[in-house]
Amino acid sequence: MLINAKNLDHRGINDALRDTHDDCTIENCCGQRFIAAGMSDRHITIEGIPGNALGAFMNGGTVTVNGNAQDAVGDTMNEGDIIIHGSIGDAAGYAMRGGRIFVRGNAGYRAGIHMKAYEDKMPLLVIGGKAGSFLGEYQAGGVIIVLNLDTPEDRCVSNFPCTGMHGGKIFLRSDCRNIIFPEQVSTAPATDEDKAELRAHLNDYCAQFDLDLDTILAADFTVVTPNSSTPYRQMYVAN
């Protein structure tokens, strides 16, 4: 099914999506918010730039954006895949507790903020470019991977990464010598076991964007995890 979004607001687009059980392509998307919010078992392709909260509370299915996306992609999503062939704005994966977000380009500030694992769900956020400040802020679970594929000579993440992190894991494709981390996290070079975990996480990502997995894994990676002495864990319920 083809939906022309040129003269539709977000309600019109989502009403059209709910009226069909077929796979959909949305054309002429330009900033409409909340597309595919709360939806499941649907395959949606978006041509253009969706607005804030794309795929919020998603419960399954796949959303593919052939371009950039704005803020809060995958806000509190539970399941499914969101695939962005461009870059994304701030707060991607806010409080996500399941599913996967694959981004070929860069991410803005606060990617993965309050990200958490929930029961048997393990969210995954993969950023192919760089991440802005406050990556993984208050992260409580799940996995974040930053690959910095396009400008490896630059820092893979900006200021204040992992602030308040008290769960989960972050993989950064860098030796991170020029990055300052807070005291409540530990950093270490990736081991063979870490690389095996990365391979499992990145198989589908690389297939989606036609990237060579072995070349990516040949670089240095740093693994970031919460320090066991972190003062933040006691402030939250069990992950």
C-alpha positions, 0 to 999 in steps of 0.5 A: 500500500502506498500512502502519500503524506504530502497533505496528511498530519500524523493522525491521517498517516496513522489512520491510514496505516491502521486501515490496512494489514499490508506492508506500506510505503509512505511517500513525501514524509516531512516532519510528521510525528508519531508515525507507527507509534504503538504498532506491531507486525507491520513493515513500513518504508518511509521516503522523506524525513519523519518527525519526532517519536517515530516508532514510539511504543512499537511492539513489533514489525519493521520501520525503514527510513530512506533518509534522516529522522528527527528526535526520540526515535523508538521512544519506549519501544518494546519490540521490532526494528527501526532502520535509519539509512541516514542520521537521527536527532536527539534522545534516540531509544529513550527508555527503550526496553526491547527491539533494535534501532539501526542507524547508518549515520550519526546520532544527536545528544542523549542517545540511549538515555534511560535505555533498559532491559525488560524481562527477556527483552534486550534492546540494541542501538547501533550507530554507524557514525558518531554520537553526541554528548550524554550517550547512554545517560542513566543507561540501565540495560541493553547494548549500545554500539557506536562504530564511527565508520565515516570519520574514524580520525574524530572522536566517536562520542562527544562530551559526558558519555555514560553519565549516571550509567548503572546497567547495560553495556556500550561498545565504542569502536575506538581506543577512547584515549581522548574521551573522558568517562565518569567515575561510575563506569569501567572501560576496557579493550574488547576481548575475544569474547567481546568481539564474539558478542559484537559479531552476533549484534552486528550481523544483521546491521552489516547485512542491512547496510551492505558493510563488511563485518570483518573489516569493522571488527578488525579495529579497536573497540572499548567496552564500557560497563557500570562500575560495581561501586556506582552510587546510582544503582541503589536509586533504581528498581531492579532492571 
